Amino acid sequence: MSVDLHGVIDLTGAIPFDNIEDAKVVIENFCCNNIAVIVTNKVTNIAHGTHHHDSYEFVIPYAKLPSAVIDDKVYDRRSNSLFAVNPMQEHGVSINIKGFTLCGIHIGKSLIQEISEEMYGSGNIVFSNDSNVLNHDISMLIRLFLEELRFKQTGYEFMTNNLSLLIAGNLIRQLRHNLPPRPHNVPKGTKENIKKAIDYMNENYASGVSCTELAQLIKMDQYSFIRSFKAQTSKTPYEYLIDLKIEKAKKMLQSCKYSITEISLMCGFSSHSHFTSTFKKKTGISPTEYRINP
């Protein structure tokens, strides 16, 4: 059993176990550069209350945890689930718990941010506190990481350093967070759904298409739809729809078949004045000026 409390506390801050004095009995822990994994057992007592630290923490309870607290909200966590805690986010348990087994993976903020920057183009990542099903790949990587540090065979430093990157990268990939995926990371099915939404906008731009309507059309929640849409088009659905209406209006203005009032209604604007102000904001000139000098 390995116990390096100084190395662990550098990442975790004060450990909320009320019998930590006998650390070799209470926990097994493994440290490697920017990652520390703590595994508790049936003699571990977790004290109620909250704490915070400057690392990201990913928690796997091996038994039902009905009293997890994050930012003053109490959560019921299932056995063998996975959830994230962000740096400086208050978390803990609402009652004293005796004999509880869990795995806590603490990863340095700089490492998560560097990998996030590489994968998503931004290091400003904030994870949702949702409960997730423990992914098989993540479970296997953690097990390999622990085995390398338990047995310390030749080359274990190289292995653990690379496993740290794989663990962090898979956690970022699997858990919900605030960063939109890059276009090349969007699954094919999502790309097809966004195309379906765009086709629908092209057919119904004059009838007041809403984000809720589009999200329901492709069976996505509204937040995920907006995020995926912007990742593929660099625009929100609203921005895309307005630009689409302006392009349709330009063609009608060039044809000289319709009055500006008729064009405003045909393109789905609420009034002549709304159309004129939006057109000028987008093009720099009024519809009348565009018709004279397109």
QUISUL-V468233 format. One record per residue. N is the residue number from 0. PSI is psi in whole degrees, -180 to 180 (* if undefined). OMEGA is omega in radians with two decimals (999 if undefined). BURIAL is b if it has 9 or more other ideal C-beta (glycine too) atoms within 8 Angstrom, else e. Layout:
N;PSI;OMEGA;BURIAL  N;PSI;OMEGA;BURIAL
This chain:
0;138;-3.11;e  1;130;3.08;e  2;111;3.11;b  3;77;-3.01;e  4;-35;3.14;b  5;-44;3.12;e  6;-39;3.14;b  7;-47;-3.06;b  8;-27;3.06;b  9;-33;3.14;e  10;-36;-2.98;b  11;-17;-2.98;b  12;-159;-3.13;b  13;129;-3.11;e  14;124;-3.02;b  15;45;3.08;b  16;127;-3.03;b  17;-5;3.06;e  18;34;-3.07;b  19;-15;-3.14;b  20;-33;3.10;e  21;63;-2.95;e  22;-36;-3.09;b  23;-23;3.12;e  24;-35;-2.98;e  25;-42;-3.05;b  26;160;2.91;b  27;130;-3.10;b  28;154;-3.06;b  29;127;-3.14;b  30;143;3.09;b  31;104;-3.14;b  32;-109;-3.04;e  33;19;-3.13;b  34;138;3.05;b  35;133;3.11;b  36;124;3.11;b  37;128;3.10;b  38;119;3.13;b  39;176;3.14;b  40;-169;-3.00;b  41;-4;3.05;e  42;5;-3.13;e  43;127;3.08;b  44;124;-3.14;b  45;124;-3.10;b  46;143;3.12;b  47;160;-3.09;b  48;177;-3.11;e  49;160;3.09;e  50;176;3.07;b  51;164;3.12;b  52;170;-3.02;b  53;9;3.11;e  54;164;2.95;b  55;140;3.10;b  56;137;3.11;b  57;119;-2.96;b  58;133;3.05;b  59;102;3.06;b  60;133;3.12;b  61;2;3.01;e  62;165;-3.13;e  63;134;-3.12;e  64;92;-3.04;b  65;-1;-2.96;e  66;26;3.12;b  67;135;-3.13;b  68;129;3.02;b  69;121;-3.12;b  70;49;3.05;e  71;7;3.09;e  72;134;-3.10;e  73;132;-3.12;e  74;149;3.02;b  75;109;-3.09;e  76;134;3.14;b  77;160;3.02;e  78;140;3.12;e  79;33;2.99;e  80;-178;-3.13;b  81;130;3.05;b  82;157;-3.04;b  83;151;3.01;b  84;130;-3.09;b  85;160;3.11;e  86;136;3.09;b  87;15;3.08;e  88;125;-3.12;b  89;131;3.14;b  90;162;-3.13;b  91;-147;3.11;b  92;152;-3.06;b  93;-14;3.12;e  94;159;3.03;e  95;135;-3.14;b  96;128;-3.13;b  97;138;3.06;e  98;51;-3.07;e  99;136;-3.12;b  100;131;3.10;b  101;168;3.03;b  102;122;3.10;b  103;120;-3.12;b  104;111;3.14;b  105;126;-3.12;b  106;131;-3.11;b  107;142;-3.10;b  108;-40;-3.09;b  109;-38;-3.13;e  110;-47;3.12;b  111;-43;-3.10;b  112;-37;3.11;b  113;-44;-3.13;b  114;-40;3.09;b  115;-41;3.10;b  116;-42;-3.13;b  117;-40;-3.04;e  118;-36;-3.00;b  119;-1;3.10;b  120;9;3.11;e  121;139;3.08;e  122;-1;-3.08;e  123;67;-3.03;e  124;135;3.08;b  125;122;-3.10;e  126;148;2.95;b  127;152;3.09;e  128;14;-3.14;b  129;154;3.01;e  130;136;-3.10;e  131;155;3.00;b  132;133;-3.13;e  133;118;-3.12;b  134;139;-3.11;b  135;-41;-3.12;e  136;-44;3.13;e  137;-43;3.12;b  138;-43;-3.13;b  139;-42;-3.14;e  140;-40;3.11;b  141;-42;3.14;b  142;-43;3.10;e  143;-42;3.12;b  144;-47;-3.13;b  145;-39;-3.14;b  146;-39;3.11;e  147;-42;-3.11;b  148;-22;3.06;b  149;-46;-2.97;e  150;-20;3.03;e  151;55;3.07;e  152;171;-3.14;e  153;130;3.12;e  154;13;-3.07;e  155;-30;3.11;b  156;-44;3.10;e  157;-44;-3.10;e  158;-45;-3.09;b  159;-36;3.10;b  160;-43;3.14;b  161;-35;3.07;e  162;-34;3.09;b  163;-44;3.13;b  164;-41;-3.13;b  165;-41;3.12;b  166;-50;-3.12;b  167;-45;-3.13;b  168;-41;3.14;b  169;-35;3.07;b  170;-43;3.11;b  171;-40;-3.11;b  172;-37;-2.99;e  173;-32;-3.03;b  174;149;-3.14;b  175;137;3.12;e  176;-175;-3.00;b  177;-9;-3.01;e  178;135;3.11;b  179;147;3.11;e  180;149;3.01;b  181;154;-3.09;b  182;-40;-3.10;e  183;-11;3.10;e  184;-5;-3.10;e  185;126;3.14;b  186;152;-3.09;e  187;-41;-3.14;e  188;-38;3.12;e  189;-41;3.11;b  190;-42;-3.14;b  191;-37;3.12;e  192;-42;3.12;b  193;-39;3.08;b  194;-39;3.11;e  195;-41;3.12;b  196;-40;3.13;b  197;-42;3.10;b  198;-41;3.13;e  199;-39;3.10;b  200;-40;3.12;b  201;-32;-3.11;e  202;-25;-2.99;e  203;23;-3.05;e  204;-25;-3.07;b  205;-8;-3.00;e  206;16;3.06;e  207;58;3.13;e  208;132;3.14;b  209;160;3.10;e  210;-41;-3.14;b  211;-43;3.14;e  212;-44;-3.13;e  213;-43;-3.14;b  214;-42;3.12;b  215;-35;-3.14;e  216;-41;-3.08;b  217;12;3.02;b  218;48;3.05;e  219;153;2.99;b  220;155;-2.97;e  221;-40;-3.13;b  222;-47;-3.13;e  223;-37;3.13;b  224;-49;-3.12;b  225;-43;-3.12;b  226;-45;-3.13;b  227;-39;-3.14;b  228;-46;-3.12;b  229;-34;3.12;b  230;-34;-3.11;b  231;-30;-3.02;b  232;-10;-3.05;b  233;15;3.10;e  234;153;2.95;b  235;162;3.09;e  236;-38;3.13;b  237;-46;3.13;e  238;-41;3.14;e  239;-43;-3.11;b  240;-42;3.12;b  241;-45;3.12;b  242;-37;3.10;b  243;-45;3.13;b  244;-41;3.14;b  245;-40;3.12;b  246;-40;3.08;e  247;-42;-3.13;b  248;-38;3.13;b  249;-44;-3.13;b  250;-40;3.12;e  251;-38;3.11;b  252;-38;-3.13;b  253;-29;-3.09;e  254;-22;3.14;e  255;20;3.14;e  256;-24;-3.01;e  257;154;3.03;b  258;165;-3.14;e  259;-37;3.09;b  260;-44;3.12;e  261;-42;-3.14;e  262;-41;-3.14;b  263;-41;3.13;b  264;-41;-3.13;e  265;-26;-3.14;b  266;5;3.01;b  267;18;3.07;b  268;149;-3.03;b  269;-24;-3.13;e  270;168;3.07;e  271;-43;-3.10;b  272;-39;3.11;e  273;-44;3.11;b  274;-47;-3.10;b  275;-45;-3.12;b  276;-40;3.14;e  277;-43;3.14;b  278;-44;-3.13;b  279;-36;3.11;b  280;-37;-3.09;e  281;-35;-3.01;b  282;-19;-3.11;b  283;-7;3.11;e  284;163;-3.14;e  285;163;3.07;e  286;-39;3.13;b  287;-44;3.13;e  288;-39;3.13;e  289;-41;-3.14;b  290;-38;-3.14;b  291;-39;-3.07;e  292;75;-3.06;e  293;*;999;e
